Amino acid sequence: MYSAILRQQMLSAAKDAISHGANMGAEMEFDDSTYCSELKKHKATFVTLKLDGLLRGCIGNLIAKESLIQSIAHNAYSAAFRDPRFDPVQLDEIPLLAIEISILSDTTPIQFDSEQELIENLKPGIDGVVLSDNVQSGTFLPSVWEQVSTPEAFLRHLKVKAGFNEEYWSDDITAERYSVNIISNNKTAV
């Protein structure tokens, strides 16, 4: 969907945002005026960072609030320095980081009348899922399917991420699916 040049521009924006943060201790002012119209479209993104094959940070948004290139830069900085699960990325780690940009499609509701029907409607390896009940919600990117063996396990873990226990169920639960277009620098050091 995106040309090699556009993919490289996206990865460069992510790396520049991380490098600037490590060097300057702050998020960079990002100007999208020099980018083509494709990168100025409003898109939701997640940026996932890995070091030696292990998660090092992941931050994103489900709703497009800014241009694609700005979203990438903002989420790359946030994944490197604002993910509460990890210490901030250090300058010497930056060349070793695997950067994965997930560009999200719009979400669409998943129709179901029971937990079992929701499980049956999930598409392993394809669906990113947003699970919500009142003000609590959580999402898993499609890449999480690589770590879980069944749709049942995927839903159990997603419930916990959303702040519920594994067995929780309510008639008020809603679920939405989305797909992603992944741009990666393919650093696969393990």
C-alpha positions in Angstrom: 0.0 0.0 0.0 2.8 2.4 0.8 5.9 2.8 -1.5 9.4 2.0 -0.2 10.1 5.8 -0.1 7.0 6.5 2.1 7.8 3.5 4.4 11.4 4.8 4.8 10.1 8.3 5.6 7.8 6.8 8.3 10.6 4.8 9.9 12.9 7.9 9.7 10.3 10.1 11.5 10.0 7.4 14.2 13.7 7.1 14.7 14.2 10.9 14.6 11.6 11.4 17.3 13.3 8.8 19.5 16.8 10.2 18.9 15.6 13.8 19.6 14.0 12.6 22.8 17.1 10.8 24.0 19.4 13.8 23.1 17.2 16.7 24.1 15.0 15.2 26.8 11.8 16.4 25.2 9.5 15.6 22.4 10.4 17.4 19.1 8.2 19.9 17.3 7.2 17.9 14.2 6.3 19.8 11.0 4.4 17.7 8.4 4.4 20.5 5.8 7.2 19.0 3.7 5.5 15.5 3.4 3.3 14.3 0.6 -0.5 14.2 1.0 -0.5 10.5 1.7 1.4 11.0 4.9 -0.7 14.0 5.9 -3.9 12.0 6.0 -5.3 11.5 9.5 -4.6 8.0 10.6 -4.4 6.2 14.0 -1.2 4.4 14.7 0.7 2.3 17.3 4.5 2.2 17.5 6.0 -0.9 19.0 9.7 -1.0 20.0 11.6 -4.2 20.6 15.2 -4.7 21.8 16.8 -8.1 21.5 13.4 -9.5 20.5 11.7 -8.3 23.7 9.1 -5.6 24.0 10.7 -2.2 24.9 7.7 0.0 24.5 4.3 0.3 22.7 2.1 3.3 22.6 -0.6 4.3 20.1 -4.1 5.6 19.6 -7.3 4.2 18.2 -8.7 7.5 16.9 -6.9 9.5 14.3 -6.1 12.9 15.8 -3.3 14.1 13.6 -1.6 13.4 10.3 -0.1 9.9 9.8 3.5 11.2 10.0 2.8 13.3 13.1 1.0 10.3 14.8 4.1 8.1 14.1 6.5 10.7 15.5 4.4 11.3 18.6 3.8 7.6 19.3 7.4 6.7 18.7 8.5 9.3 21.2 5.8 8.1 23.7 6.7 4.4 23.2 10.4 5.2 23.9 9.9 7.6 26.9 6.3 7.4 28.2 5.4 3.7 28.3 4.9 3.2 32.1 6.0 -0.4 31.9 9.6 0.5 31.0 12.4 2.8 31.8 13.1 5.4 29.1 15.1 4.3 26.1 18.8 5.1 26.3 20.8 6.7 23.6 23.0 3.6 23.1 19.9 1.4 22.6 18.5 3.4 19.6 20.6 1.8 16.9 19.5 -1.6 18.2 15.8 -0.9 18.3 13.4 -2.8 16.1 10.7 -0.3 15.2 7.2 -1.5 14.1 4.6 1.0 13.0 1.0 -0.2 12.9 -1.3 1.9 10.8 -4.8 1.2 11.8 -7.9 0.9 9.7 -11.2 2.3 11.0 -12.8 0.1 13.6 -16.0 -1.8 12.9 -18.4 -3.3 15.4 -18.3 -7.1 15.9 -21.8 -8.5 16.2 -22.4 -11.1 18.9 -25.0 -12.2 21.4 -22.8 -14.2 23.8 -19.2 -14.6 24.8 -19.0 -17.8 22.7 -20.3 -16.0 19.7 -17.7 -13.3 20.1 -15.0 -15.9 20.3 -16.3 -17.6 17.1 -16.3 -14.2 15.3 -12.6 -13.4 16.0 -10.2 -13.8 13.1 -6.9 -15.1 14.5 -3.8 -13.4 13.1 -6.0 -10.7 11.4 -8.1 -8.9 13.9 -7.0 -6.1 16.2 -9.8 -5.9 18.8 -11.1 -3.2 21.1 -13.1 -4.6 24.1 -15.2 -2.1 26.1 -17.7 -2.1 28.9 -18.8 1.3 30.2 -15.6 3.4 30.7 -13.2 0.4 30.8 -11.6 -0.7 27.6 -8.5 -2.4 26.2 -7.1 -3.3 22.8 -4.8 -5.8 21.3 -3.0 -5.3 18.0 -3.2 -8.3 15.6 0.4 -9.1 16.4 -0.7 -10.3 19.8 -2.1 -13.4 18.0 1.5 -14.6 17.7 1.6 -14.9 21.5 -1.7 -16.6 22.2 -2.8 -20.0 20.9 -6.6 -19.6 20.7 -9.3 -17.0 20.4 -10.4 -17.9 23.9 -6.9 -17.1 25.3 -6.8 -13.9 23.2 -10.2 -12.7 24.8 -9.1 -13.8 28.3 -5.9 -11.7 28.1 -7.7 -8.8 26.5 -10.3 -8.8 29.4 -7.4 -8.5 31.9 -5.8 -5.7 29.9 -9.1 -3.8 29.9 -9.2 -4.1 33.7 -11.6 -7.1 34.1 -10.9 -10.5 35.4 -10.6 -13.4 32.9 -14.1 -14.7 33.6 -15.9 -11.4 33.4 -18.9 -11.1 31.1 -21.7 -8.6 30.8 -24.4 -8.0 28.2 -23.0 -4.4 27.9 -19.6 -5.5 26.5 -18.9 -4.3 23.0 -16.2 -5.3 20.7 -14.7 -3.7 17.6 -12.2 -5.0 15.1 -9.6 -3.3 13.0 -6.8 -4.3 10.7 -3.3 -2.9 10.5 -0.7 -2.1 7.8 2.7 -2.8 9.3 5.9 -0.9 8.5 9.0 -2.2 10.2 12.8 -1.8 10.1 13.0 -5.6 10.4 15.6 -5.8 13.2 15.1 -9.3 14.4 18.0 -9.7 16.9 17.0 -12.2 19.6 
